[in-house]
Amino acid sequence: MLPWQVRNRATHLMSRWAVFAFFFVLIFYYFSWTTLTSRSSIESFESEQRIAENKTKTESSPIPQYDPRKLALLVETRPLPHLPALFTHMTTIIPPEWTFKFMGSAEALLFMRSSPVITRFEESGKLQLLPIPGNYSLKDRETISQMFTDIHLYRDILAPAEHLLVWQPDSIFCANAPRTLNDYLEWDWVGAPWSKTAQYGGNGGLSLRKVNKIVEVLANKTRRVGDGALEDLWLTNNLHNLPDNHMPNAAISKTFSVESVWDDAPLGYHVGWLGVHHEQIWDDQKQVDHIMKYCPEVKMILGMKLDNDKPEAIKNMENPIN
């Protein structure tokens, strides 16, 4: 074979191998791409399937919206005009899992249900409207004390409540408060101190109560009808006597509620019995100015009896001296 023939043959063989190698690479990349695409599709399908399964599980077993063990209770026989607004405010300040009960007279219940926002709360399960049980009259402080020292109320009517907030139409929580109601759940009872010299708090008009501790007291003691100590004083005195009590001191209690003992940033305020304002707070212009900036919503509860018992500082705000 001549030299030029040898060169041509070699060149021809190299060309054939080059073509073969080219097709081999093409086939390799095709199968690699197909495999990767298939794996990606499978992973995408499995991911979508997991999302769908999780969505189905979530829809079939929703997280409970409210916790019936945390209950805020207001008892009132009068159709007070500010109650729907006050309820609306309190439901936004109190942590969202809390439930509400309103016990009222037929007139008060009719008035509450005439409010669209109250109707929505009731339909959603956030609020339950109940008639006052027939064995309670609530005509004065003594009959109210009888109701709130009745073991049947805590053990049966309000079951399964474990943490009970008792509040009245002249009490309110503040949107600017640095603490929430849940920050006080450890205590057996939290309420405003009655005086500057008090070592402990206990006012019942705005108070957080641990139900099992109250049931423990009432299972062993009965308040005498006409007892000089109203329900909040009687219960707190007996709670202190429990060997395993966990009661906060006055310094902690005043951060929960201010009635007659000052605190700069309490969770809330209790104006006083039927709007009888405490001059220690409401006749001090500097303190009133602070409250109006810190908790302006307190104005909702200042109208309870302002015609006959208007604090001097409030009068001065409405009628400034020129």
C-alpha positions in Angstrom: 0.0 0.0 0.0 1.4 3.3 -1.0 2.1 5.9 1.7 -0.6 8.3 0.6 -3.1 5.4 0.7 -2.1 4.7 4.3 -2.6 8.3 5.2 -6.0 8.4 3.6 -7.1 5.2 5.4 -5.9 6.6 8.8 -7.8 9.8 8.1 -10.9 7.9 7.2 -10.7 5.8 10.4 -10.2 8.9 12.5 -13.3 10.5 10.9 -15.4 7.5 11.6 -14.3 7.4 15.3 -15.0 11.1 15.6 -18.5 10.6 14.3 -19.0 7.7 16.6 -17.7 9.6 19.6 -19.9 12.6 18.7 -23.0 10.4 18.6 -22.0 8.7 21.9 -21.7 12.0 23.6 -25.1 13.1 22.3 -26.7 9.8 23.5 -25.0 10.2 27.0 -26.2 13.7 27.4 -29.7 12.8 26.2 -30.1 10.0 28.8 -28.5 12.2 31.5 -30.9 15.0 30.8 -33.9 12.6 30.6 -32.9 11.1 34.0 -32.5 14.5 35.7 -35.8 15.8 34.2 -37.6 12.7 35.4 -36.1 12.9 38.9 -37.1 16.6 39.1 -40.6 15.8 38.0 -40.9 13.0 40.6 -39.6 15.3 43.3 -41.9 18.1 42.2 -44.9 15.7 42.2 -43.9 14.3 45.7 -43.6 17.8 47.0 -47.0 18.8 45.7 -48.4 15.7 47.1 -47.0 16.4 50.6 -48.4 20.0 50.4 -51.8 18.6 49.5 -51.7 16.0 52.3 -50.7 18.7 54.8 -53.4 21.0 53.6 -55.9 18.2 53.9 -54.8 17.4 57.5 -55.0 21.1 58.4 -58.5 21.5 57.0 -59.7 18.3 58.6 -58.3 19.1 62.1 -58.2 22.9 62.6 -56.4 24.4 65.5 -58.9 25.4 68.2 -59.4 29.1 68.1 -60.5 29.6 71.7 -59.5 28.1 75.0 -62.5 27.6 77.3 -60.1 27.3 80.2 -59.5 31.0 80.0 -62.7 32.9 80.7 -63.5 36.6 81.1 -66.8 37.1 83.0 -68.9 40.3 83.3 -72.2 40.3 85.2 -74.5 43.2 84.8 -78.3 43.8 85.1 -78.4 47.3 83.5 -78.4 48.0 79.7 -75.4 50.3 79.9 -74.8 52.2 76.6 -71.0 51.8 76.6 -71.0 48.0 77.1 -70.7 47.0 73.3 -67.8 49.4 72.8 -66.2 48.2 76.1 -66.5 44.5 75.0 -65.1 45.3 71.6 -62.1 47.0 73.2 -61.5 44.3 75.8 -61.6 41.5 73.2 -58.7 43.2 71.3 -56.5 43.7 74.4 -57.1 40.4 76.1 -55.1 37.6 74.4 -57.1 36.1 71.5 -57.6 32.6 72.9 -59.7 33.9 75.8 -63.4 33.4 75.8 -66.1 35.8 77.2 -69.3 35.3 79.1 -71.9 38.0 79.8 -74.5 37.2 82.5 -77.3 39.7 82.5 -81.0 40.5 83.1 -83.5 40.0 80.3 -83.3 43.7 79.6 -79.5 43.7 79.5 -79.4 40.6 77.2 -81.9 42.2 74.8 -79.8 45.4 74.7 -76.6 43.5 74.1 -78.1 41.4 71.3 -79.3 44.6 69.6 -75.6 45.5 68.9 -74.3 44.1 65.6 -70.8 43.7 67.0 -72.0 41.7 70.0 -74.1 39.5 67.7 -70.9 38.8 65.7 -69.0 37.9 68.8 -71.7 35.6 69.9 -72.0 33.9 66.5 -68.2 33.3 66.4 -68.2 31.6 69.8 -66.0 34.3 71.3 -68.8 35.5 73.6 -71.6 33.7 75.3 -74.7 35.6 76.6 -76.4 34.0 79.5 -79.3 34.9 81.9 -78.3 35.3 85.5 -79.3 32.1 87.3 -82.5 32.4 89.2 -80.9 31.7 92.6 -78.9 35.0 92.3 -80.6 38.3 92.8 -77.7 40.8 92.5 -79.7 43.7 94.0 -76.8 44.9 96.2 -73.2 44.3 97.3 -74.2 41.5 99.7 -76.2 39.5 97.1 -73.3 39.9 94.6 -70.9 38.6 97.3 -73.2 35.6 97.8 -73.0 34.8 94.2 -69.2 35.1 94.0 -68.7 32.9 97.1 -71.0 30.1 95.8 -69.0 27.0 94.9 -71.6 26.1 92.3 -70.7 29.2 90.2 -67.0 28.2 89.9 -67.3 24.4 89.9 -70.3 24.0 87.6 -71.7 27.1 85.9 -68.3 28.4 84.7 -66.7 25.0 84.0 -64.3 24.2 82.4 -62.7 27.6 83.3 -59.4 27.4 85.1 -58.4 31.0 84.9 -61.2 33.5 85.5 -61.1 37.2 84.8 -63.9 39.0 86.7 -64.4 42.5 85.3 -67.1 45.2 85.7 -68.4 48.0 83.5 -66.2 50.4 85.3 -62.9 48.5 84.5 -60.7 48.5 81.4 -57.4 47.2 80.1 -55.0 49.5 78.3 -53.6 49.1 74.7 -50.3 50.6 75.8 -49.7 48.2 78.7 -46.3 46.5 78.6 -47.9 43.3 80.0 -50.8 41.1 79.0 -53.3 39.1 81.0 -51.4 35.9 80.4 -48.4 37.3 82.3 -50.4 36.9 85.5 -51.6 33.4 85.1 -49.3 31.9 87.8 -51.1 33.7 90.6 -54.0 32.4 92.7 -55.7 35.9 92.6 -54.6 39.3 91.3 -56.4 42.5 91.9 -55.7 46.1 92.8 -54.4 46.9 96.3 -57.0 48.6 98.5 -54.6 51.1 100.1 -50.9 52.3 100.0 -50.2 50.4 103.2 -51.7 47.1 102.0 -49.1 44.3 101.6 -51.3 42.5 99.1 -53.8 43.3 96.4 -57.2 41.8 96.0 -59.9 44.2 94.7 -62.5 42.0 92.9 -63.9 44.5 90.4 -61.0 43.7 88.0 -59.4 40.5 89.2 -57.8 37.4 87.8 -58.8 34.3 89.8 -57.5 30.7 89.7 -60.6 28.6 89.9 -59.3 25.5 91.5 -57.9 27.5 94.4 -61.3 29.2 95.0 -63.1 25.8 94.8 -60.6 24.5 97.4 -61.5 27.4 99.7 -65.2 27.1 99.2 -65.2 23.3 99.6 -64.0 23.8 103.2 -65.5 27.2 104.2 -68.8 28.9 103.7 -69.2 32.7 103.8 -71.8 33.8 106.3 -74.7 35.8 104.9 -74.2 39.4 105.9 -70.5 38.9 106.6 -68.7 42.3 106.9 -66.1 41.2 104.4 -67.4 41.3 100.8 -66.6 38.5 98.4 -63.2 39.7 97.3 -61.8 40.4 100.7 -63.3 37.2 102.2 -61.9 35.0 99.4 -58.4 36.6 99.3 -58.1 36.3 103.1 -58.9 32.6 102.9 -56.7 32.1 99.9 -53.8 33.5 101.9 -54.5 30.9 104.6 -54.0 28.0 102.2 -50.7 26.3 102.9 -49.7 26.2 99.2 -51.0 29.7 98.3 -49.3 31.7 95.5 -50.5 35.3 96.0 -48.7 38.4 94.6 -47.6 41.3 96.8 -48.9 44.8 96.4 -46.0 45.8 94.2 -47.0 43.2 91.6 -50.8 43.7 92.1 -50.7 47.4 91.3 -49.1 46.6 87.9 -52.2 44.6 87.1 -54.8 47.1 88.1 -54.9 50.6 89.6 -57.9 51.7 91.7 -56.5 53.8 94.6 -52.8 52.9 94.5 -50.8 54.5 91.7 -48.7 52.7 89.1 -47.2 54.4 86.0 -48.1 51.6 83.5 -50.7 49.2 84.8 -52.5 46.6 82.7 -55.8 48.3 83.5 -57.9 50.5 85.7 -60.8 50.0 88.0 -62.6 53.3 88.6 -64.5 52.2 91.6 -67.8 51.0 92.8 -70.4 52.3 90.3 -68.1 55.1 89.3 -67.2 56.4 92.8 -63.9 57.7 91.8 -60.9 57.5 94.2 -59.5 61.0 94.9 -56.0 59.5 95.4 -55.9 59.0 91.6 -58.6 61.2 90.0 -58.1 64.4 91.9 -54.4 64.6 91.0 -54.1 66.6 87.8 -50.7 65.3 87.0 -51.8 61.7 87.3 -55.0 62.3 85.3 -52.9 63.9 82.5 -50.6 60.8 82.5 -53.6 58.4 82.3 -55.1 60.3 79.4 -51.9 59.9 77.4 -51.1 56.4 78.5 -54.6 54.9 78.4 -57.0 57.3 76.7 -59.6 54.5 76.3 -60.2 54.9 80.1 -62.7 57.7 79.1 -65.1 54.9 78.2 -65.6 54.0 81.9 -65.4 57.5 83.4 -69.1 58.2 82.7 -70.6 55.8 85.2 -71.7 58.5 87.6 -69.8 61.7 86.6 -72.8 63.9 87.2 -72.6 63.4 91.0 -69.1 62.2 91.4 -66.9 63.9 88.9 -63.2 64.0 89.8 -61.8 67.5 90.3 -59.1 66.9 87.7 -61.7 65.8 85.1 -63.8 68.9 85.9 -60.8 71.1 85.4 -60.1 69.5 82.0 -63.7 70.2 80.9 -63.8 73.7 82.3 -60.3 75.2 82.2 -59.8 78.3 84.1 -58.8 81.2 81.9 
